[in-house]
Amino acid sequence: MPTERIREIINRELKELGEEGREKAPERVIMNYVPPRQGRGPRFHLMGQGEREFIRMNSNGYLGLSQHPRLIEAEARASEEIGVNPGGVRFIDGTTKYHVELEERLAKFHKKEAAKIFSCAYMANLGAAMTLVNERTFIASDELNHNSIVRSVRMASVPAHHKGIFRHNDMEHLGEILQAIPSSAERVIIVMDGVFSMRGDYAPLKEIDDLARKHDHRFHDGVFTVVDDSHGSAAFGQTGRGTPEVTDEWNVDMIVSTLGKGFGAEGGYIAACREIIEYIRQKADTYIYTNPISPGMASAGAVSVGIVDSEEGLGLLSSLRENTEYFRKGIEGLGFETIPGIHPVIPILIRDAEKVKHMVKELCQRDILVTGLAAPIVPPGDDTIRVQISAKHTQADLDYVLGVFKELK
Ligand SMILES: Cc1ncc(COP(=O)(O)O)c(C=O)c1O
């Protein structure tokens, strides 16, 4: 029977993943959130762990907005008003006032003319690739780009000789690739993460823009820059506007990002000029043929953008920066190797996969959740424990975590 045969084949492949050490660990299940109290930040209960309270040093919720009462209330109210789901795709009456409001706020936040929401940033990247790339496009992509960009580039309808992967943040290499683009290319897209989520470093947008301008005249449609700032938005820069703000380079043609990290909500989006956004609305299959985020989530997202763009947001971003600096200094003071930087993603390079596994387990036994990264997720030899700082961590939380790292050292 075909089902039996396919089960056997898949089981064999799963076993191979285990033997090669590439299988993912079973997923931990979060049962509930324990609000901050007595100098302690948020904690979480996990399935099977009774009353133990875990501190998350591995959450993308850099500002702790996911549990913000105004987001929770906004989601509930919109669901009551309209329903829990949109009832259709956007062009078949699935567009609610909350989707429109969120798009207007995101465009303004990123200083762009317009924005479009997708179900997530992964879909936004795929949608951008489907829409803007044709067989006469050349794509230059950073070697450490997020999987959603890598996959989008692979799926894009360009011939192999129209793709160039440049060494991570290496502007000389990008320059060489641009210089060597064949004359068959009419449109060039340079695409990269804003903040690189495994490293906490960021793209040199000024230098990238300089290169784009330098080569722009050579191509019929010009050179176009796309930055996926999923870990930068609502996390990085004085006002949370991400890598463009940190590099003071606003001349990025298209920003792809997520509401599912710093903004504490869910969904992805593209912000760009009006024509591109309308083109995406007309042509991006991952926008057109799929439900949008729910009205409740759109409303929570809109409220979140409003909070980030307020005094409260500035305060949260300032706490996040202070916590990041405090933890970075602390962990470096203990003699751990890190990738220097200013982003709340702090990679602690252990350079030994077995040690990483052991330390992640030990930290978990002391109620601390971190992410262990080994090859192939990071280059061989770069085995890392990734810590992510939140504005909601207290100094006592950070001291406790640093204390455990000291013990493990
Ligand atoms: C750079 C980048 N792009 C896209 C994504 C995916 O975001 P989403 O969960 O909204 O699909 C992530 C998240 O891991 C990311 O780091």
The ligand as an SDF file (V2000), in Angstrom:
LIG
                    3D

 16 16  0  0  0  0  0  0  0  0999 V2000
   14.7010   37.9450    9.1900 C   0  0  0  0  0  0  0  0  0  0  0  0
   13.4200   37.1960    9.4040 C   0  0  0  0  0  0  0  0  0  0  0  0
   12.4900   37.2100    8.4510 N   0  0  0  0  0  0  0  0  0  0  0  0
   11.3270   36.5560    8.5970 C   0  0  0  0  0  0  0  0  0  0  0  0
   11.0490   35.8490    9.7450 C   0  0  0  0  0  0  0  0  0  0  0  0
    9.7240   35.1370    9.8590 C   0  0  0  0  0  0  0  0  0  0  0  0
    8.8040   35.9640   10.5260 O   0  0  0  0  0  0  0  0  0  0  0  0
    7.2980   35.4670   10.6330 P   0  0  0  0  0  0  0  0  0  0  0  0
    7.2130   34.6250   11.8560 O   0  0  0  0  0  0  0  0  0  0  0  0
    6.4490   36.6990   10.7190 O   0  0  0  0  0  0  0  0  0  0  0  0
    7.0270   34.6810    9.4130 O   0  0  0  0  0  0  0  0  0  0  0  0
   11.9830   35.8200   10.7750 C   0  0  0  0  0  0  0  0  0  0  0  0
   11.6980   35.0610   12.0100 C   0  0  0  0  0  0  0  0  0  0  0  0
   12.3130   34.1410   12.3810 O   0  0  0  0  0  0  0  0  0  0  0  0
   13.2100   36.4950   10.5990 C   0  0  0  0  0  0  0  0  0  0  0  0
   14.1360   36.4710   11.5490 O   0  0  0  0  0  0  0  0  0  0  0  0
  1  2  1  0
  2  3  1  0
  2 15  2  0
  3  4  2  0
  4  5  1  0
  5  6  1  0
  5 12  2  0
  6  7  1  0
  7  8  1  0
  8  9  2  0
  8 10  1  0
  8 11  1  0
 12 13  1  0
 12 15  1  0
 13 14  2  0
 15 16  1  0
M  END
$$$$
